[in-house]
């Protein structure tokens, strides 16, 4: 390992230059104008995989943007690690809010600024360099590796599930690692072991068969906007608890060890509220803020519309009103079950004065990898060696659907080992990756590859 770590350190300048080249490609997957650039980025990733010594490398087509696959499978009897990431990026607009051009990577202080620096090109690059360090110093890796780097993550990975379904044999592995997340805070290495799921619904109400004059008809017709507001107001009780019958039935409670781990994180409700510009926090009573963020299900109204919203006045009693409502789920809730419960409850509490339609727009399951699993234990050891301090445990409040799909389609767990920072401006102007996190991530990934075989052997698990 000494040679591997020394190689990472002595090549810092070259690595930063190579990463700047990758970040210069505007691989914006949402834009038709950037289709050629997205493909150019896929080619850059494939070429770089070959240059560092990976064997089978291929740009694989999908109905949308291509997937880049590469592998090194010359460690018989050792576990196989599937490394997932994405090379596409968010749009850079508004451009005027960037201090330096978004596709001209710029070092300022300890940070490298560019679109994709943290999400996710920089973190994919971390794995490429860790692999290179092994292959250039001994010509071998302690594990077999397969890399799946897609180009549609920022547009919902529309074709990825089918790709995984169609290539199960190619992607067979013992564990997945995803570096597309962050540490809890600067200087606080952490391992994320859980993600919430999601159900996204739309509720449409219709009252009269046309918009009406509020002076001529108001007082005789139930305004759909008012009816919808009354419905939404009934979805929580005074303690912040969701009122849908059966909503909490399958919620997996936090273990004592998890609660203890959360309390060790450097968290301040007061600081959090101040950063958000609010006077006080709000949520389900009986739980801490981190517990509510990561381990409790929630229901939020994401948008509501109806009637006249333009400039000036128009005294209309609208015919229709709609709302979009999302629910974040936790293990062991099922998105389809929650969607059915939601629809049943909405129809029950909708007054007879209006008609209602409920649509299930999309959903996904929560994901959790036990903190005593081999992959998480290997990540804990690797983070301590990579950053020089013991990591803490955390979950994420958001959702990464592919993590669940890997479990469902390939039957394997995922370790979320991210090196971004909460203030790294992913999806926003002046996105950056911290240079010390970049190289700490390379050291950590190298140690992770090295630690994983022993951890899996201790578990008594067969390897690919």
C-alpha positions in Angstrom: 0.0 0.0 0.0 2.9 2.4 0.6 3.7 2.5 -3.1 0.1 3.1 -4.0 -0.3 5.9 -1.5 3.0 7.5 -2.6 1.9 7.4 -6.2 -1.3 9.3 -5.4 0.7 12.0 -3.6 3.4 12.5 -6.1 1.0 12.8 -9.0 -1.2 15.5 -7.5 -0.5 18.1 -10.1 -1.0 15.7 -13.1 -4.3 14.4 -11.6 -5.7 17.9 -11.1 -4.8 18.8 -14.7 -6.5 15.6 -16.0 -9.6 16.4 -13.9 -9.7 19.9 -15.4 -9.8 18.3 -18.8 -12.7 16.1 -17.9 -14.6 19.1 -16.3 -14.1 21.2 -19.4 -16.6 19.0 -21.3 -20.1 20.4 -21.0 -21.9 17.1 -20.8 -25.3 18.5 -19.9 -27.6 15.6 -20.4 -30.8 17.7 -20.2 -29.9 19.8 -23.3 -30.3 18.7 -26.9 -27.7 21.2 -27.8 -25.1 19.2 -25.8 -25.7 15.7 -27.2 -22.4 15.7 -29.0 -20.6 16.9 -25.8 -22.2 14.2 -23.8 -20.9 11.6 -26.2 -17.5 13.3 -26.2 -17.4 13.0 -22.4 -18.3 9.3 -22.6 -15.4 8.9 -25.1 -13.1 10.7 -22.7 -14.1 8.4 -19.8 -13.6 5.3 -22.0 -10.2 6.4 -23.3 -9.1 7.2 -19.7 -10.2 3.8 -18.5 -8.0 2.2 -21.2 -5.1 4.4 -20.4 -5.0 3.4 -16.7 -5.0 -0.3 -17.6 -8.6 -1.5 -17.5 -9.2 -4.4 -19.8 -12.6 -4.7 -21.4 -13.8 -1.1 -22.0 -16.9 -0.3 -24.1 -19.2 2.6 -24.8 -22.6 0.8 -24.7 -25.6 2.4 -26.3 -29.0 3.0 -24.7 -32.1 4.7 -26.2 -30.6 7.9 -24.7 -27.1 8.7 -23.7 -24.5 5.9 -23.6 -23.2 4.0 -20.7 -19.4 3.5 -20.3 -18.4 0.1 -19.0 -14.9 -1.0 -18.0 -13.5 -3.9 -16.0 -10.4 -5.5 -14.6 -11.0 -9.2 -13.7 -7.6 -10.6 -13.1 -7.9 -11.5 -9.4 -9.4 -15.0 -9.3 -11.0 -15.9 -6.0 -11.2 -12.3 -4.9 -14.5 -10.4 -4.6 -15.8 -8.3 -7.5 -16.7 -4.7 -6.8 -19.2 -2.8 -9.1 -18.3 0.9 -9.2 -21.3 3.2 -10.2 -21.1 6.8 -11.1 -22.2 9.3 -13.8 -20.4 11.6 -16.3 -23.4 13.8 -17.1 -23.9 17.1 -15.3 -26.6 19.7 -14.5 -27.0 22.8 -16.6 -24.8 25.6 -15.5 -27.3 28.4 -15.7 -27.6 31.1 -14.4 -24.1 31.7 -15.8 -23.9 35.2 -14.3 -23.8 33.8 -10.8 -20.5 31.9 -11.5 -17.3 33.5 -10.3 -15.4 31.7 -13.0 -16.8 30.0 -16.2 -18.5 26.7 -15.2 -16.6 24.7 -17.8 -13.2 26.2 -17.1 -12.1 24.5 -14.0 -10.5 27.0 -11.6 -8.5 26.5 -8.5 -9.3 29.1 -5.8 -7.8 28.4 -2.4 -8.4 24.8 -1.5 -11.3 24.2 -3.9 -11.6 23.3 -7.6 -14.6 25.1 -9.1 -16.5 23.8 -12.2 -19.8 22.2 -13.1 -19.5 18.5 -12.2 -16.5 18.9 -9.9 -18.5 17.3 -7.0 -21.5 15.8 -8.8 -20.2 13.5 -10.1 -17.2 13.8 -12.4 -14.8 14.5 -9.5 -15.9 11.5 -7.5 -15.8 9.2 -10.5 -12.3 10.5 -11.1 -11.3 9.5 -7.5 -12.0 5.8 -8.3 -10.1 6.0 -11.6 -7.0 7.3 -9.9 -7.2 4.8 -7.1 -7.4 2.0 -9.6 -4.5 3.6 -11.6 -2.3 3.8 -8.5 -2.6 0.0 -8.0 -2.1 -1.0 -11.6 0.9 1.3 -12.1 2.5 -0.1 -8.9 2.5 -3.9 -9.2 0.1 -4.3 -12.1 -2.7 -5.8 -10.0 -5.7 -4.9 -7.8 -6.8 -6.6 -4.5 -10.3 -7.0 -6.0 -11.9 -7.4 -9.3 -13.6 -4.2 -10.5 -16.4 -3.4 -12.9 -17.2 0.2 -13.7 -20.7 1.4 -14.8 -20.6 5.1 -15.6 -23.8 6.4 -17.0 -24.8 9.6 -18.9 -28.4 10.1 -17.7 -28.3 10.4 -13.9 -29.2 14.1 -14.0 -32.3 13.3 -16.1 -33.5 10.5 -13.8 -31.5 7.6 -15.2 -34.4 6.9 -17.6 -32.8 3.9 -19.3 -30.5 2.6 -16.6 -32.9 0.1 -15.0 -33.5 -1.6 -18.3 -29.7 -1.6 -19.0 -29.0 -3.3 -15.7 -31.8 -5.8 -16.4 -30.4 -6.6 -19.8 -26.8 -7.0 -18.6 -27.2 -8.9 -15.3 -24.5 -11.4 -16.1 -22.0 -8.6 -17.2 -22.7 -6.7 -14.0 -22.7 -9.6 -11.5 -20.7 -8.6 -8.4 -20.4 -9.0 -4.7 -21.0 -5.3 -3.8 -21.7 -1.9 -5.3 -19.9 1.2 -4.3 -21.4 4.6 -5.2 -19.5 7.9 -4.7 -22.1 10.4 -5.6 -22.9 11.9 -2.1 -21.0 13.8 0.6 -19.5 13.8 4.0 -21.5 15.2 6.9 -19.3 18.3 7.1 -15.8 19.5 6.3 -13.3 17.6 8.3 -16.0 15.0 9.4 -15.6 11.9 7.3 -18.8 9.9 7.4 -20.4 6.7 5.9 -23.9 6.9 4.5 -25.7 3.6 5.0 -29.3 4.5 4.2 -31.6 6.5 1.8 -35.2 7.3 1.9 -37.7 6.2 -0.8 -40.3 8.3 -2.5 -43.9 8.4 -3.6 -44.9 11.4 -5.8 -48.6 12.1 -6.3 -50.9 14.6 -7.9 -54.3 15.5 -6.7 -56.7 17.3 -9.1 -60.1 18.7 -7.9 -62.9 19.9 -10.1 -65.9 21.9 -8.9 -68.1 23.8 -11.4 -67.8 22.9 -15.1 -66.3 26.3 -15.8 -64.6 29.3 -14.1 -67.2 31.5 -12.5 -67.6 35.2 -11.4 -66.8 35.2 -7.7 -69.4 37.9 -7.1 -72.2 36.2 -8.9 -71.5 32.7 -7.7 -69.4 33.0 -4.5 -71.1 31.7 -1.4 -73.0 29.0 -3.3 -70.2 26.9 -4.8 -67.3 25.2 -2.9 -64.2 26.8 -4.3 -61.8 24.0 -5.5 -58.8 25.9 -4.2 -60.4 26.2 -0.7 -61.4 22.5 -0.8 -57.9 21.4 -1.8 -56.4 23.6 1.0 -58.8 22.0 3.5 -57.8 18.5 2.3 -54.0 19.3 2.6 -54.5 20.8 6.0 -55.9 17.4 7.2 -52.9 15.4 6.2 -50.9 16.3 9.4 -52.1 16.5 13.0 -51.0 19.1 15.5 -47.9 17.1 16.4 -46.7 16.9 12.8 -47.7 13.3 12.3 -49.1 12.2 9.0 -52.8 11.2 9.4 -53.1 8.7 6.6 -54.4 5.4 8.2 -51.6 2.8 8.0 -48.9 5.2 7.0 -46.5 4.3 9.8 -47.5 0.6 9.9 -44.3 -0.8 8.3 -41.8 1.9 9.5 -38.6 0.2 10.7 -37.6 1.8 14.0 -34.2 3.2 14.6 -31.9 0.9 16.6 -30.3 2.1 19.8 -26.9 2.0 18.0 -28.2 4.2 15.2 -29.6 6.7 17.6 -26.3 6.8 19.5 -24.4 7.3 16.2 -26.6 10.2 15.2 -26.0 11.9 18.5 -22.3 11.9 17.8 -22.6 14.0 14.7 -21.8 17.7 15.1 -25.3 19.0 14.6 -27.0 22.2 15.9 -30.7 22.9 15.4 -30.1 26.6 16.0 -27.3 26.9 13.4 -29.4 24.9 10.9 -32.4 27.2 11.3 -30.2 30.3 11.1 -28.7 29.0 7.8 -32.2 28.5 6.4 -33.3 32.0 7.5 -36.2 30.6 9.7 -37.0 31.4 13.3 -37.7 27.8 14.4 -37.7 24.2 13.0 -40.8 22.1 12.5 -41.6 18.5 12.2 -42.9 15.3 13.9 -42.7 15.6 17.6 -40.8 13.0 19.6 -37.8 12.8 17.2 -34.6 14.8 16.7 -34.1 16.8 13.6 -31.6 14.2 12.1 -34.0 11.4 12.9 -36.8 13.3 11.1 -34.5 14.0 8.1 -33.2 10.5 7.7 -35.3 7.8 9.4 -38.9 9.1 9.6 -41.3 9.2 6.7 -42.6 12.6 5.7 -45.4 14.2 3.6 -44.9 17.5 1.8 -46.9 19.6 -0.6 -44.5 20.5 -3.4 -46.8 22.7 -5.5 -50.4 24.0 -5.6 -52.2 25.9 -8.3 -55.5 26.9 -9.6 -57.5 30.0 -10.6 -55.9 33.4 -11.6 -52.3 34.0 -10.6 -51.3 36.7 -13.1 -50.6 40.4 -12.5 -53.5 42.5 -11.4 -56.9 41.3 -10.3 -59.4 38.9 -11.7 -62.3 37.9 -9.4 -62.6 34.3 -10.6 -64.0 31.3 -8.7 -62.0 28.6 -10.5 -63.3 25.4 -11.9 -60.2 23.4 -11.0 -57.3 23.2 -8.5 -54.3 20.8 -8.2 -51.4 19.9 -6.0 -48.3 17.8 -6.2 -47.5 15.9 -3.0 -44.5 13.9 -2.2 -43.9 11.4 0.6 -40.4 10.3 1.6 -40.4 6.7 2.8 -38.1 4.7 5.1 -37.4 1.0 5.4 -39.7 -1.1 5.3 -42.4 1.0 3.7 -43.4 0.1 0.1 -44.1 2.9 -2.4 -47.1 1.2 -4.0 -48.7 0.5 -0.7 -48.3 4.1 0.5 -49.6 5.3 -2.8 -52.8 3.2 -2.4 -53.2 4.4 1.2 -52.8 8.0 0.1 -55.3 7.7 -2.7 -57.9 5.9 -0.5 -57.5 8.6 2.2 -57.7 11.5 -0.2 -60.9 10.2 -1.7 -62.4 9.6 1.7 -61.8 13.1 3.0 -62.7 14.9 -0.2 -66.1 16.7 0.2 -68.9 15.7 -2.1 -69.0 19.3 -3.4 -66.0 18.6 -5.7 -64.7 15.7 -7.9 -61.3 14.3 -7.2 -58.6 12.5 -9.3 -55.4 11.1 -7.7 -52.4 10.2 -9.9 -49.3 8.2 -8.8 -46.6 9.9 -10.9 -43.6 7.9 -9.7 -42.0 6.2 -6.7 -39.1 4.2 -5.4 -38.1 2.3 -2.3 -35.9 3.2 0.6 -32.5 1.5 0.8 -30.4 0.5 3.8 -27.1 -1.4 4.2 -26.7 -2.6 7.8 -23.8 -0.8 9.6 -22.3 -4.1 10.6 -22.2 -5.4 7.0 -18.8 -6.2 5.4 -19.0 -3.3 2.9 -19.8 -0.7 5.6 -17.1 -2.1 7.9 -14.5 -1.9 5.1 -15.6 1.7 4.3 -15.2 2.6 8.0 -11.6 1.3 8.1 -10.8 2.9 4.8 -12.1 6.3 5.8 -10.1 6.3 9.0 -7.0 5.4 7.1 -7.8 7.9 4.3 -8.6 10.9 6.5 -6.8 10.1 9.7 -9.9 10.1 11.9 -12.7 7.7 12.7 -15.8 8.3 10.5 -19.3 8.8 11.8 -22.5 7.2 10.5 -25.3 9.0 8.7 -28.2 8.5 6.4 -29.5 10.7 3.6 -33.0 12.1 3.4 -33.1 11.9 -0.4 -33.4 9.0 -2.8 -31.1 7.3 -5.3 -33.4 4.8 -7.2 -30.5 2.8 -8.7 -29.4 1.7 -5.3 -32.7 -0.1 -4.8 -32.6 -1.4 -8.4 -29.1 -2.9 -7.8 -30.6 -4.8 -4.8 -33.7 -5.9 -6.7 -32.0 -6.8 -10.0 -28.5 -8.0 -9.0 -29.2 -9.0 -5.4 -26.3 -7.0 -4.0 -25.9 -4.2 -1.4 -24.5 -0.8 -2.0 -22.0 1.2 0.0 -22.4 5.0 -0.3 -18.9 6.4 0.0 -19.1 10.1 -0.9 -16.5 12.9 -0.6 -18.5 16.1 -1.4 -19.4 18.8 1.1 -22.8 20.2 2.0 -21.6 23.6 0.9 -20.1 22.2 -2.4 -22.9 23.8 -4.5 -23.9 20.7 -6.4 -26.6 21.8 -9.0 -25.8 25.4 -8.2 -23.4 28.1 -9.4 -19.8 27.9 -8.1 -19.9 24.1 -7.6 -16.6 22.8 -6.2 -14.7 19.9 -4.8 -12.4 20.3 -1.9 -8.9 19.3 -3.0 -8.1 17.6 0.2 -11.3 15.6 0.0 -10.4 14.7 -3.6 -7.1 13.2 -2.6 -8.4 11.9 0.7 -11.1 10.2 -1.4 -8.4 8.5 -3.5 -6.6 7.2 -0.5 -9.9 6.0 1.0 -10.9 4.1 -2.1 -7.5 2.5 -2.4 -7.8 1.3 1.2 -11.4 0.2 0.6 -10.3 -2.0 -2.3 -7.6 -3.4 0.0 -9.8 -4.0 3.0 -12.9 -5.5 1.3 -11.6 -9.1 0.6 -10.8 -9.7 4.3 -14.2 -8.2 5.5 -16.2 -10.4 3.1 -14.1 -13.5 4.1 -14.9 -12.9 7.8 -18.5 -12.8 6.9 -18.1 -16.3 5.4 -19.5 -15.1 2.1 -18.6 -16.6 -1.3 -17.1 -14.3 -3.9 -17.5 -14.0 -7.6 
